[in-house]
Amino acid sequence: MAYLPTARQVCIDLTQMSGPVVKATWFDPIRGTRTPAGYWPVDAEAPFSPPGAQDWLLILESAAGI
């Protein structure tokens, strides 16, 4: 997980994640909603930009078996 209090792009090193693919989801703690951020291979860094202006949580989880 990564918390972004303001809108800015972050690059996350996915090589430490398990499985061949990571599922990324943005969570808005103000509204309690989720926004899909796609599926990413775990072989490099990946850029992520939140879908709004403030307070976002990026959730990364193994998508093994997809």
Secondary structure as UniProt FT lines:
FT   STRAND          2..6
FT   STRAND          10..13
FT   HELIX           14..16
FT   STRAND          21..28
FT   TURN            29..32
FT   STRAND          33..41
FT   STRAND          45..48
FT   STRAND          54..62
FT   TURN            64..65
//
